[in-house]
Each structure stands twice: as structure tokens, then as C-alpha cells.
Amino acid sequence: GRHKNRGTRYPHGDGGAAGPPEEPPRAAVPPPPAPAPHLSPGDWHRALLAASSSSAAGPPSAVLVDMRNVYESRIGCFAVPGVPTVAANTRSYRSFPSVLAGTARRQEPAAGAGAGAGDDPQLEQLVGGKDVFLYCTGGVRCERASQKMLEWASGTEGAPRRVFQLEGGIQRYLEHYGKRPGAAPDGDPAEGAGAGGDGPSRAPPSLFRGKNFVFDPRRTDPAVGEGTVGNCRVCEAPHDDYDNGHAPADGREARCCRCRILVLVCDRCRVGRRCEGEEAGGTRVD
């Protein structure tokens, strides 16, 4: 009982090592690439219009990448003729690395939904050799996502030609190209003052369609794009209100009974159907 475990002893002197064996040097970890360049709302708008024009004479030269979750993309997205959209279709931003590693959903903006899983090509097939335009709600997610995409591109043959991100995200874009009920759209600061010094020029029609989902009690940004993107999950009629006319704070939004994700169910189909959190009765919404 007098002898205690004092740990491993290393011999010393002429017959042994002077201490624990040295660890092999670790390989230097390269620093992450710098975030992709930012485009102001005006530069973003003009670059996408230019890409749309060039696609009329040949294959698409650019692709939009929607960095948001599936329930955000369902009610609003950029829709540019000749510029395909790749939707991350994640339920959480943490899942984005799996989008780079696997297949990607090619979204048809007019329908607001991704292609079937069997039609999903590898990401490099969609972005290889093209200009990539990343966007999200306010620009925060794209800052890190652009680094991940550039890091991924450095190790693949199907690398994009260039990568850009929208400065300030959809929110900033809609400040200049969106519309509010009862108010005219703001001028594009990149355009400067209108002719004759009468103030900023009128912004052209928005390239963003539908509503911008936000993570606060409003649910959506008051500034909106053109038309309605969302569709009722049951009857596929145009619909983009998760709360069916109620205030988001009322907690009466439509959610899937299996996974609780937000789902779009129009007012007519909501009658007689049970969403997550509601009393038993009616057909479940899954």
C-alpha cells in the first residue's frame, strides 16, 4: 500500500531516452478562402439581367444558389429567365455541407419547388464553369457559405468560374427593388439621381418573386417581390401564408404532423385538416 502509481517513468542517462517520445509534426492547415465578393443590389440586378441576355444566344452562363431553408424558398425566390436556380432545400443551415458533398436540387422558380430526387444531378454539373450568385435572407449565411463553396471548388473539376454574393441579402435588395402596399419602390442608389435632379430614378421591376421569410414575429418582410410563388400542399393552388391570415404570434401556423416543419395549406383546404399541435380530427397534414 506504500507504493503509489506515479505514472509512466522514462529512463534517463546513457542507456535511455531523456523524456517522452516527440510527436510527429502536424501538417499545416491552410486558412479558409476569403468570402466571395459582394454585389450591391444594383450590381446584382444588372449582372443577372446580363446573364439572362447572354443565355438567349447559348447555354446558361450563370446559376443562382438559394442558401435558405426549404420553407423559406417555398414562398419567395429570385426568378431570372435563362438563369437556373439551385435550391439548398435544407431544413437547417448546418446541413449545407451535405449539399456540397452530394446531389443538389435544381429549382424551377416559376413553380417554387425542386425537381424530384431522382432527377437531382451532382452540384458540379450545375455550377461548373459558370458564374454563381449566392443569396440568402440578410447576407449572413452567404458569408460563410461562399467560403465553403470556394473551398469545395478548389478540390473539384467542376468548379464554378466565379462566385458572388448579394450584399445585404434579399432584405437589402427589396429595399430598392421591392414594393410595399401603398408605397412606390425606392430608387436604386447605384443608379444615382434621376434626370433633371428630381431625385432617385424609379427602380425597374423586381427579379425577386413572392415574399421574403424572416425569423422574427412578422414571419415575412413587408417589402415583397412580384406575384405569388407558394402553392398549397393539398390542392396546389397559389398560396403563400403559413399563418392563414392569423398573426404569427398567435401560434396557429400550419405545420407537418410528422416533423413540425412549416407547410402551406390554403384556407379552404385547412378546413377539415389537422396540422401539428391541433386537436385530433380531420385528415392529418404530413
C-alpha beads as a LAMMPS data file, in Angstrom:
LAMMPS data file: protein, C-alpha beads

286 atoms
285 bonds

1 atom types
1 bond types

-500.0 500.0 xlo xhi
-500.0 500.0 ylo yhi
-500.0 500.0 zlo zhi

Masses

1 110.0

Atoms # bond

1 1 1 0.000 0.000 0.000
2 1 1 3.043 2.307 0.281
3 1 1 3.764 2.289 -3.411
4 1 1 1.546 4.630 -5.416
5 1 1 1.125 4.765 -9.159
6 1 1 3.280 7.684 -10.204
7 1 1 2.574 7.324 -13.915
8 1 1 4.939 6.173 -16.637
9 1 1 8.621 6.657 -15.926
10 1 1 11.087 7.238 -18.718
11 1 1 14.693 6.068 -18.258
12 1 1 17.454 8.608 -18.492
13 1 1 21.184 8.646 -18.701
14 1 1 23.368 6.840 -21.174
15 1 1 21.017 3.946 -21.681
16 1 1 17.676 5.616 -22.269
17 1 1 15.675 8.476 -23.681
18 1 1 15.619 11.812 -21.993
19 1 1 11.814 12.088 -21.984
20 1 1 8.604 11.108 -23.750
21 1 1 8.858 10.474 -27.490
22 1 1 8.340 13.525 -29.632
23 1 1 5.101 13.773 -31.605
24 1 1 5.472 13.969 -35.375
25 1 1 4.963 17.475 -36.743
26 1 1 1.405 18.206 -37.714
27 1 1 0.588 19.242 -41.232
28 1 1 -0.230 22.916 -41.522
29 1 1 -3.945 23.571 -42.023
30 1 1 -4.440 26.055 -44.840
31 1 1 -6.570 29.064 -43.915
32 1 1 -10.086 29.181 -45.370
33 1 1 -10.513 31.223 -48.553
34 1 1 -11.788 34.767 -48.301
35 1 1 -15.561 35.210 -48.679
36 1 1 -16.857 35.739 -52.201
37 1 1 -17.098 39.342 -53.463
38 1 1 -20.258 41.244 -52.570
39 1 1 -22.534 42.767 -55.188
40 1 1 -24.733 45.720 -54.302
41 1 1 -28.441 45.321 -55.130
42 1 1 -27.925 47.401 -58.279
43 1 1 -24.881 45.446 -59.459
44 1 1 -26.631 42.169 -58.619
45 1 1 -29.698 43.177 -60.616
46 1 1 -27.697 44.233 -63.678
47 1 1 -25.404 41.193 -63.566
48 1 1 -28.383 38.830 -63.567
49 1 1 -30.046 40.696 -66.430
50 1 1 -26.795 40.455 -68.409
51 1 1 -26.579 36.717 -67.682
52 1 1 -30.191 36.329 -68.808
53 1 1 -29.460 38.104 -72.085
54 1 1 -26.373 36.012 -72.804
55 1 1 -28.300 32.775 -72.233
56 1 1 -30.612 33.674 -75.108
57 1 1 -27.742 33.004 -77.517
58 1 1 -26.409 29.854 -75.869
59 1 1 -26.346 27.691 -72.731
60 1 1 -26.684 29.373 -69.309
61 1 1 -23.555 31.199 -68.199
62 1 1 -24.725 31.717 -64.612
63 1 1 -26.635 29.929 -61.872
64 1 1 -28.405 31.199 -58.768
65 1 1 -27.872 29.311 -55.491
66 1 1 -30.553 29.816 -52.845
67 1 1 -28.853 29.276 -49.484
68 1 1 -32.060 29.275 -47.446
69 1 1 -34.121 26.502 -45.920
70 1 1 -36.894 24.812 -47.858
71 1 1 -39.748 26.601 -46.049
72 1 1 -38.144 29.958 -46.905
73 1 1 -37.678 29.177 -50.586
74 1 1 -41.251 27.948 -50.922
75 1 1 -42.734 31.428 -50.564
76 1 1 -40.178 33.527 -52.437
77 1 1 -37.105 33.301 -54.661
78 1 1 -35.249 35.041 -57.467
79 1 1 -36.638 34.137 -60.881
80 1 1 -34.466 35.161 -63.845
81 1 1 -35.169 33.797 -67.353
82 1 1 -32.260 31.721 -68.602
83 1 1 -30.585 31.582 -65.170
84 1 1 -31.364 28.290 -63.382
85 1 1 -31.693 28.164 -59.614
86 1 1 -30.182 25.566 -57.303
87 1 1 -32.095 25.382 -54.026
88 1 1 -30.234 24.069 -50.984
89 1 1 -33.613 22.722 -49.728
90 1 1 -32.207 22.232 -46.237
91 1 1 -34.157 22.260 -43.003
92 1 1 -31.221 23.834 -41.214
93 1 1 -28.228 25.818 -42.435
94 1 1 -25.973 23.274 -40.701
95 1 1 -26.902 20.825 -43.470
96 1 1 -25.281 22.908 -46.213
97 1 1 -22.005 20.903 -46.297
98 1 1 -24.049 17.860 -47.323
99 1 1 -25.317 19.838 -50.321
100 1 1 -21.735 20.326 -51.480
101 1 1 -20.921 16.666 -50.893
102 1 1 -23.964 15.176 -52.564
103 1 1 -26.702 15.994 -55.010
104 1 1 -28.361 19.380 -55.395
105 1 1 -31.923 20.342 -56.113
106 1 1 -32.474 22.315 -59.275
107 1 1 -35.384 24.609 -58.533
108 1 1 -37.783 25.971 -61.107
109 1 1 -38.520 29.461 -59.783
110 1 1 -41.882 29.671 -61.520
111 1 1 -43.104 26.682 -59.537
112 1 1 -41.141 27.344 -56.362
113 1 1 -40.258 23.672 -55.910
114 1 1 -37.247 21.475 -56.501
115 1 1 -37.034 18.660 -59.003
116 1 1 -37.647 15.084 -57.967
117 1 1 -34.896 13.313 -56.064
118 1 1 -34.271 11.001 -58.993
119 1 1 -33.504 13.995 -61.217
120 1 1 -31.027 15.649 -58.853
121 1 1 -27.607 15.982 -60.527
122 1 1 -24.319 16.498 -58.771
123 1 1 -23.665 20.094 -57.832
124 1 1 -20.620 20.404 -60.100
125 1 1 -22.810 19.544 -63.076
126 1 1 -24.912 22.642 -62.388
127 1 1 -22.249 25.185 -61.413
128 1 1 -19.180 24.002 -63.343
129 1 1 -17.701 26.781 -65.468
130 1 1 -20.492 29.225 -64.591
131 1 1 -20.817 32.381 -62.534
132 1 1 -22.515 31.504 -59.245
133 1 1 -24.753 34.030 -57.473
134 1 1 -25.372 33.143 -53.822
135 1 1 -28.199 34.716 -51.860
136 1 1 -29.978 34.361 -48.520
137 1 1 -32.246 36.476 -46.294
138 1 1 -29.841 39.093 -44.963
139 1 1 -26.446 38.016 -46.305
140 1 1 -25.080 36.438 -43.114
141 1 1 -25.339 32.803 -44.207
142 1 1 -23.778 33.519 -47.597
143 1 1 -20.665 34.962 -45.998
144 1 1 -19.645 31.581 -44.591
145 1 1 -21.326 29.527 -47.321
146 1 1 -19.301 31.285 -50.016
147 1 1 -16.109 30.286 -48.203
148 1 1 -17.271 26.674 -48.035
149 1 1 -18.188 26.712 -51.720
150 1 1 -14.835 28.201 -52.745
151 1 1 -13.046 25.650 -50.567
152 1 1 -15.072 22.868 -52.174
153 1 1 -14.440 24.286 -55.670
154 1 1 -10.669 24.151 -55.157
155 1 1 -10.846 20.371 -54.957
156 1 1 -13.270 19.556 -57.757
157 1 1 -13.037 19.556 -61.524
158 1 1 -16.497 21.070 -61.842
159 1 1 -15.551 24.345 -60.200
160 1 1 -17.565 27.499 -60.894
161 1 1 -15.941 30.279 -62.910
162 1 1 -16.667 32.943 -60.302
163 1 1 -18.717 33.195 -57.109
164 1 1 -20.605 36.287 -55.939
165 1 1 -22.913 37.018 -53.034
166 1 1 -25.714 39.544 -52.643
167 1 1 -24.725 42.286 -50.225
168 1 1 -27.351 42.581 -47.516
169 1 1 -29.296 39.656 -48.915
170 1 1 -32.881 39.717 -50.121
171 1 1 -33.793 42.294 -47.495
172 1 1 -31.418 44.879 -48.941
173 1 1 -32.461 44.044 -52.500
174 1 1 -36.151 44.520 -51.709
175 1 1 -35.410 47.904 -50.142
176 1 1 -34.580 49.084 -53.666
177 1 1 -36.456 46.707 -55.973
178 1 1 -39.374 45.533 -53.851
179 1 1 -42.742 47.120 -53.292
180 1 1 -44.832 47.877 -50.242
181 1 1 -48.615 48.186 -50.200
182 1 1 -49.489 51.812 -50.857
183 1 1 -45.895 52.920 -51.437
184 1 1 -43.765 53.335 -54.562
185 1 1 -40.489 51.357 -54.712
186 1 1 -37.346 53.136 -53.656
187 1 1 -34.775 54.221 -56.201
188 1 1 -31.663 52.216 -56.794
189 1 1 -28.784 54.107 -55.117
190 1 1 -26.393 52.664 -57.677
191 1 1 -28.302 54.436 -60.427
192 1 1 -27.867 57.924 -58.977
193 1 1 -30.302 60.789 -59.300
194 1 1 -32.902 60.895 -61.997
195 1 1 -32.785 63.211 -64.979
196 1 1 -33.126 66.871 -64.083
197 1 1 -32.179 66.281 -60.448
198 1 1 -35.704 65.195 -59.495
199 1 1 -34.431 62.593 -57.064
200 1 1 -33.597 58.912 -57.485
201 1 1 -34.883 57.145 -60.559
202 1 1 -37.637 54.587 -60.341
203 1 1 -36.400 51.043 -59.801
204 1 1 -37.163 48.571 -62.592
205 1 1 -39.364 45.509 -61.929
206 1 1 -38.015 43.218 -59.245
207 1 1 -36.277 39.968 -60.134
208 1 1 -37.440 38.547 -56.803
209 1 1 -40.802 36.830 -56.746
210 1 1 -43.024 36.331 -53.740
211 1 1 -42.262 37.018 -50.088
212 1 1 -39.060 37.092 -48.065
213 1 1 -39.263 34.833 -44.993
214 1 1 -37.771 36.428 -41.860
215 1 1 -37.023 34.950 -38.443
216 1 1 -38.958 37.399 -36.306
217 1 1 -42.620 37.843 -35.260
218 1 1 -43.507 39.319 -38.666
219 1 1 -42.831 35.987 -40.470
220 1 1 -42.290 37.832 -43.779
221 1 1 -40.692 41.107 -44.860
222 1 1 -43.215 43.887 -45.582
223 1 1 -41.402 44.564 -48.863
224 1 1 -42.366 41.947 -51.437
225 1 1 -41.446 40.930 -54.962
226 1 1 -43.625 40.104 -57.936
227 1 1 -46.539 37.659 -57.742
228 1 1 -47.055 34.567 -55.597
229 1 1 -44.568 31.698 -55.578
230 1 1 -46.015 29.320 -52.985
231 1 1 -48.589 26.604 -53.557
232 1 1 -50.991 24.797 -51.247
233 1 1 -49.606 21.383 -50.341
234 1 1 -53.037 19.803 -50.749
235 1 1 -54.618 21.342 -53.868
236 1 1 -51.572 23.195 -55.331
237 1 1 -53.491 26.484 -55.593
238 1 1 -51.348 29.628 -55.257
239 1 1 -50.840 30.285 -51.535
240 1 1 -48.002 31.797 -49.515
241 1 1 -49.370 32.385 -45.993
242 1 1 -48.212 29.868 -43.380
243 1 1 -50.496 31.510 -40.808
244 1 1 -53.722 31.626 -42.881
245 1 1 -54.442 35.240 -42.041
246 1 1 -53.602 34.993 -38.343
247 1 1 -50.776 36.890 -36.695
248 1 1 -47.650 34.722 -36.383
249 1 1 -47.663 35.409 -32.638
250 1 1 -50.988 33.546 -32.354
251 1 1 -49.200 30.248 -32.959
252 1 1 -51.756 28.987 -35.484
253 1 1 -49.355 28.345 -38.346
254 1 1 -49.649 25.162 -40.404
255 1 1 -47.015 22.573 -39.500
256 1 1 -46.421 18.993 -40.584
257 1 1 -47.714 16.425 -38.088
258 1 1 -44.581 14.304 -38.552
259 1 1 -41.657 16.724 -38.448
260 1 1 -43.237 20.084 -37.466
261 1 1 -41.817 21.882 -40.492
262 1 1 -43.919 24.775 -41.775
263 1 1 -46.247 23.776 -44.621
264 1 1 -48.500 25.763 -46.928
265 1 1 -52.184 24.818 -46.707
266 1 1 -54.697 27.245 -48.213
267 1 1 -57.699 28.476 -46.207
268 1 1 -60.158 26.184 -47.991
269 1 1 -58.038 23.055 -47.554
270 1 1 -57.221 23.931 -43.949
271 1 1 -60.870 23.278 -43.030
272 1 1 -61.205 19.631 -42.016
273 1 1 -57.457 19.038 -41.904
274 1 1 -55.349 18.735 -38.795
275 1 1 -51.896 20.260 -38.538
276 1 1 -49.341 19.603 -35.822
277 1 1 -50.461 20.876 -32.425
278 1 1 -54.158 20.891 -33.264
279 1 1 -56.815 18.668 -31.704
280 1 1 -57.410 15.225 -33.169
281 1 1 -59.875 15.024 -36.026
282 1 1 -59.738 15.549 -39.746
283 1 1 -57.092 14.449 -42.215
284 1 1 -53.521 14.870 -40.988
285 1 1 -51.209 17.178 -42.909
286 1 1 -47.890 15.345 -43.498

Bonds

1 1 1 2
2 1 2 3
3 1 3 4
4 1 4 5
5 1 5 6
6 1 6 7
7 1 7 8
8 1 8 9
9 1 9 10
10 1 10 11
11 1 11 12
12 1 12 13
13 1 13 14
14 1 14 15
15 1 15 16
16 1 16 17
17 1 17 18
18 1 18 19
19 1 19 20
20 1 20 21
21 1 21 22
22 1 22 23
23 1 23 24
24 1 24 25
25 1 25 26
26 1 26 27
27 1 27 28
28 1 28 29
29 1 29 30
30 1 30 31
31 1 31 32
32 1 32 33
33 1 33 34
34 1 34 35
35 1 35 36
36 1 36 37
37 1 37 38
38 1 38 39
39 1 39 40
40 1 40 41
41 1 41 42
42 1 42 43
43 1 43 44
44 1 44 45
45 1 45 46
46 1 46 47
47 1 47 48
48 1 48 49
49 1 49 50
50 1 50 51
51 1 51 52
52 1 52 53
53 1 53 54
54 1 54 55
55 1 55 56
56 1 56 57
57 1 57 58
58 1 58 59
59 1 59 60
60 1 60 61
61 1 61 62
62 1 62 63
63 1 63 64
64 1 64 65
65 1 65 66
66 1 66 67
67 1 67 68
68 1 68 69
69 1 69 70
70 1 70 71
71 1 71 72
72 1 72 73
73 1 73 74
74 1 74 75
75 1 75 76
76 1 76 77
77 1 77 78
78 1 78 79
79 1 79 80
80 1 80 81
81 1 81 82
82 1 82 83
83 1 83 84
84 1 84 85
85 1 85 86
86 1 86 87
87 1 87 88
88 1 88 89
89 1 89 90
90 1 90 91
91 1 91 92
92 1 92 93
93 1 93 94
94 1 94 95
95 1 95 96
96 1 96 97
97 1 97 98
98 1 98 99
99 1 99 100
100 1 100 101
101 1 101 102
102 1 102 103
103 1 103 104
104 1 104 105
105 1 105 106
106 1 106 107
107 1 107 108
108 1 108 109
109 1 109 110
110 1 110 111
111 1 111 112
112 1 112 113
113 1 113 114
114 1 114 115
115 1 115 116
116 1 116 117
117 1 117 118
118 1 118 119
119 1 119 120
120 1 120 121
121 1 121 122
122 1 122 123
123 1 123 124
124 1 124 125
125 1 125 126
126 1 126 127
127 1 127 128
128 1 128 129
129 1 129 130
130 1 130 131
131 1 131 132
132 1 132 133
133 1 133 134
134 1 134 135
135 1 135 136
136 1 136 137
137 1 137 138
138 1 138 139
139 1 139 140
140 1 140 141
141 1 141 142
142 1 142 143
143 1 143 144
144 1 144 145
145 1 145 146
146 1 146 147
147 1 147 148
148 1 148 149
149 1 149 150
150 1 150 151
151 1 151 152
152 1 152 153
153 1 153 154
154 1 154 155
155 1 155 156
156 1 156 157
157 1 157 158
158 1 158 159
159 1 159 160
160 1 160 161
161 1 161 162
162 1 162 163
163 1 163 164
164 1 164 165
165 1 165 166
166 1 166 167
167 1 167 168
168 1 168 169
169 1 169 170
170 1 170 171
171 1 171 172
172 1 172 173
173 1 173 174
174 1 174 175
175 1 175 176
176 1 176 177
177 1 177 178
178 1 178 179
179 1 179 180
180 1 180 181
181 1 181 182
182 1 182 183
183 1 183 184
184 1 184 185
185 1 185 186
186 1 186 187
187 1 187 188
188 1 188 189
189 1 189 190
190 1 190 191
191 1 191 192
192 1 192 193
193 1 193 194
194 1 194 195
195 1 195 196
196 1 196 197
197 1 197 198
198 1 198 199
199 1 199 200
200 1 200 201
201 1 201 202
202 1 202 203
203 1 203 204
204 1 204 205
205 1 205 206
206 1 206 207
207 1 207 208
208 1 208 209
209 1 209 210
210 1 210 211
211 1 211 212
212 1 212 213
213 1 213 214
214 1 214 215
215 1 215 216
216 1 216 217
217 1 217 218
218 1 218 219
219 1 219 220
220 1 220 221
221 1 221 222
222 1 222 223
223 1 223 224
224 1 224 225
225 1 225 226
226 1 226 227
227 1 227 228
228 1 228 229
229 1 229 230
230 1 230 231
231 1 231 232
232 1 232 233
233 1 233 234
234 1 234 235
235 1 235 236
236 1 236 237
237 1 237 238
238 1 238 239
239 1 239 240
240 1 240 241
241 1 241 242
242 1 242 243
243 1 243 244
244 1 244 245
245 1 245 246
246 1 246 247
247 1 247 248
248 1 248 249
249 1 249 250
250 1 250 251
251 1 251 252
252 1 252 253
253 1 253 254
254 1 254 255
255 1 255 256
256 1 256 257
257 1 257 258
258 1 258 259
259 1 259 260
260 1 260 261
261 1 261 262
262 1 262 263
263 1 263 264
264 1 264 265
265 1 265 266
266 1 266 267
267 1 267 268
268 1 268 269
269 1 269 270
270 1 270 271
271 1 271 272
272 1 272 273
273 1 273 274
274 1 274 275
275 1 275 276
276 1 276 277
277 1 277 278
278 1 278 279
279 1 279 280
280 1 280 281
281 1 281 282
282 1 282 283
283 1 283 284
284 1 284 285
285 1 285 286
